[in-house]
Amino acid sequence: MSNNPDVSIVIPVYNEEAILHAAVVDLRERLKPLDWHYEIILAENGSRDRTVEIARELTSKYAEVRTLSVHEPNYGLAMRRGILDAKAPIVLCDEIDLCDTDFHQRAVELLRDGETDMVIGSKLIAGAADERPWARHAASIVYTGMLRALLGFKGTDTHGLKAFRRATLTPIAVACVVDKDVFASEFVIRAYRQGLAIREIPVRVMEKRPPSINLTKRVPGVLKSIAKLTYAIRIHR
């Protein structure tokens, strides 16, 4: 890895021993034609399987792969740590079961034009293809509706793929008050509220493995975090 990468790719990972090695190897192969100087940051969070061991093996084998761990199951905290640890001027936040290099390329081109601060890969915008089970697609629609009603969110999606200028968005990551599943939403919503130049582009999303955390088990924590975020933004400011 170059000491001065052009692009940092942050990927939170939790109990991903089944796909982690293959996903990283495949991502490296698909990044080769882009001729980027990049780093891949595996932001591990509280895995109970061989994820940490595999991540360390990948780090020792590939110079452009780095691993950090927050030692607890906390997606948002891992993402935040990865963002703050990134070295490149452009940061991509990815998912280990997506690794969408088509989005990567389109997003980086938009960011390099000098007129865009953040690019969101939306699975709910016109032209997108959400091929996940219907329950997860429906949950995304309901969740976005809640963000719009409670927090005045103007976009269509906050979770999943995103890319941004590190210098502009790092202070927003630091200012976020929630973590776990809702950190990504707060991060995007605060960027909108600061008037940054944000572009949504359609992406195709398909499930390569079942979610690492059951959807229904996530609901109470998500609702609690949304309530905390609503207070922070609407009342406390």
C-alpha positions in Angstrom: 0.0 0.0 0.0 1.2 3.5 -0.8 1.8 5.7 2.3 -0.5 8.2 0.6 -3.5 6.3 -0.8 -6.0 8.0 -3.1 -8.9 6.1 -1.7 -9.7 4.4 1.6 -12.3 1.7 1.6 -13.9 1.1 5.1 -15.7 -2.2 5.6 -17.3 -3.1 8.9 -17.2 -6.8 9.5 -18.9 -9.0 12.1 -18.9 -12.8 12.1 -18.0 -13.0 8.4 -15.7 -16.0 8.4 -17.6 -17.6 5.6 -17.1 -14.9 3.0 -14.4 -12.5 4.3 -11.4 -14.0 2.6 -13.1 -14.5 -0.8 -14.7 -11.1 -0.7 -11.4 -9.2 -0.1 -9.5 -11.2 -2.7 -12.3 -10.6 -5.2 -12.4 -6.9 -4.3 -8.7 -6.6 -4.9 -9.0 -8.2 -8.3 -11.8 -5.9 -9.4 -10.0 -2.8 -8.2 -6.9 -3.6 -10.3 -8.2 -2.1 -13.6 -8.9 1.2 -11.8 -5.2 1.7 -11.1 -5.9 3.3 -7.7 -3.5 3.7 -4.8 -6.0 2.4 -2.2 -6.3 0.9 1.3 -8.9 -1.5 2.6 -9.8 -1.0 6.3 -11.5 -4.0 7.8 -13.3 -2.6 10.8 -14.0 -5.7 12.9 -16.6 -5.4 15.7 -17.0 -8.1 18.3 -16.9 -11.2 16.1 -17.2 -14.6 17.8 -16.0 -16.7 14.9 -12.7 -16.7 12.9 -13.3 -13.3 11.4 -10.4 -11.7 13.4 -8.0 -14.4 12.5 -8.9 -14.3 8.8 -8.7 -10.5 8.8 -5.2 -10.6 10.3 -4.1 -13.2 7.7 -5.3 -10.9 4.9 -3.5 -8.0 6.5 -0.2 -9.9 6.6 -0.7 -11.1 3.0 -1.8 -7.9 1.4 0.0 -4.6 2.1 -3.1 -2.5 1.2 -5.3 -4.3 3.8 -5.5 -3.0 7.4 -7.5 -4.3 10.3 -8.9 -2.5 13.4 -11.2 -3.9 16.1 -13.6 -2.2 18.5 -14.1 -5.4 20.5 -17.9 -5.2 20.7 -20.7 -5.9 18.2 -21.2 -2.3 17.1 -21.5 -1.6 13.4 -21.7 2.2 13.8 -18.7 2.4 16.1 -16.6 0.3 13.8 -17.6 2.5 10.8 -16.8 5.7 12.7 -13.4 4.3 13.8 -12.7 3.2 10.2 -13.6 6.7 8.9 -11.4 8.4 11.4 -8.5 6.0 10.7 -8.7 6.5 7.0 -5.6 8.1 5.3 -6.9 8.9 1.8 -8.7 12.1 0.8 -11.6 10.1 -0.5 -13.4 7.5 1.7 -15.7 4.7 0.5 -17.9 3.0 3.1 -18.7 -0.5 1.8 -20.3 -3.7 3.0 -18.5 -7.0 2.9 -21.4 -8.7 1.0 -21.6 -5.9 -1.6 -18.0 -4.7 -2.5 -19.6 -2.9 -5.5 -16.7 -1.6 -7.6 -19.1 -0.1 -10.1 -20.4 2.2 -7.4 -16.8 2.8 -6.3 -15.8 4.0 -9.7 -18.8 6.2 -10.3 -18.6 7.7 -6.8 -14.9 8.6 -7.0 -15.4 10.2 -10.4 -18.2 12.4 -9.0 -16.1 13.3 -6.0 -13.1 14.2 -8.1 -15.0 16.7 -10.2 -14.8 19.1 -7.3 -18.5 19.8 -7.0 -19.7 16.9 -4.9 -19.0 16.2 -1.2 -20.8 12.9 -0.7 -22.2 10.2 -2.9 -24.9 7.8 -1.6 -25.6 4.5 -3.3 -29.4 4.3 -3.0 -31.3 1.0 -3.3 -34.6 2.9 -3.2 -34.1 5.5 -5.9 -35.4 5.2 -9.5 -33.2 2.9 -11.5 -32.0 0.9 -8.4 -32.5 -2.8 -8.1 -33.1 -4.1 -4.5 -33.0 -7.9 -4.9 -33.1 -8.6 -1.2 -36.0 -10.5 0.4 -39.2 -8.4 0.4 -39.2 -8.0 4.2 -35.8 -6.3 4.1 -36.9 -4.1 1.2 -40.1 -3.1 3.0 -38.2 -2.4 6.2 -35.9 0.0 4.3 -38.9 1.9 3.0 -40.5 2.1 6.4 -37.2 3.2 8.0 -36.6 5.9 5.5 -40.2 7.1 6.0 -39.5 7.5 9.7 -36.3 9.5 9.1 -38.2 11.8 6.8 -41.1 12.3 9.3 -39.0 12.7 12.4 -35.8 14.3 11.1 -36.7 16.0 7.9 -34.4 13.7 5.9 -34.5 14.7 2.2 -32.9 11.7 0.5 -34.0 8.1 -0.1 -31.4 6.0 1.6 -28.8 6.2 4.4 -27.5 2.7 4.8 -25.1 0.8 2.6 -22.7 2.3 0.1 -21.5 5.8 0.4 -18.4 7.8 -0.5 -17.2 11.3 0.5 -14.4 13.7 1.0 -12.6 12.9 4.2 -11.6 16.4 5.1 -15.2 17.6 4.8 -17.1 14.7 6.4 -14.7 13.7 9.3 -16.0 16.5 11.6 -19.5 15.3 11.0 -18.5 11.7 11.9 -17.0 13.1 15.1 -20.2 15.0 16.0 -22.5 12.0 15.7 -24.1 11.0 19.0 -25.5 7.5 18.1 -23.7 4.4 17.0 -24.7 0.8 16.1 -27.2 0.6 13.2 -28.3 4.3 13.2 -24.8 5.9 13.0 -24.9 5.7 9.2 -28.2 7.5 9.2 -27.1 10.3 11.5 -23.9 10.7 9.5 -25.9 11.2 6.2 -28.6 13.3 7.8 -26.1 15.7 9.4 -24.4 16.0 6.1 -27.7 17.1 4.4 -28.4 19.5 7.3 -25.1 21.2 6.8 -25.9 21.9 3.2 -23.2 19.7 1.7 -23.3 18.8 -2.0 -24.8 15.3 -1.9 -25.6 13.0 -4.9 -27.6 9.8 -4.8 -27.0 7.2 -7.5 -28.9 4.0 -8.0 -27.3 0.7 -7.1 -28.1 -3.0 -7.3 -28.3 -4.8 -4.0 -28.6 -8.6 -3.7 -28.2 -10.8 -0.6 -25.1 -12.9 -0.7 -25.7 -14.3 2.8 -28.4 -14.0 5.5 -28.0 -10.9 7.7 -25.5 -11.3 10.5 -28.1 -9.9 13.0 -31.8 -10.9 12.8 -33.9 -8.0 11.5 -36.5 -8.2 14.3 -33.9 -8.3 17.0 -32.5 -5.0 15.7 -35.8 -3.1 15.9 -35.8 -2.1 19.7 -32.2 -0.8 19.5 -32.9 1.1 16.3 -36.0 2.7 17.7 -34.1 3.8 20.8 -31.3 5.3 18.7 -33.8 7.1 16.5 -35.4 8.6 19.6 -32.0 9.7 20.9 -31.1 11.2 17.5 -34.4 13.0 17.2 -33.8 14.7 20.5 -30.2 15.6 19.6 -31.1 17.1 16.3 -34.6 18.5 16.8 -34.4 19.7 20.4 -30.9 19.8 21.8 -29.3 20.8 18.5 
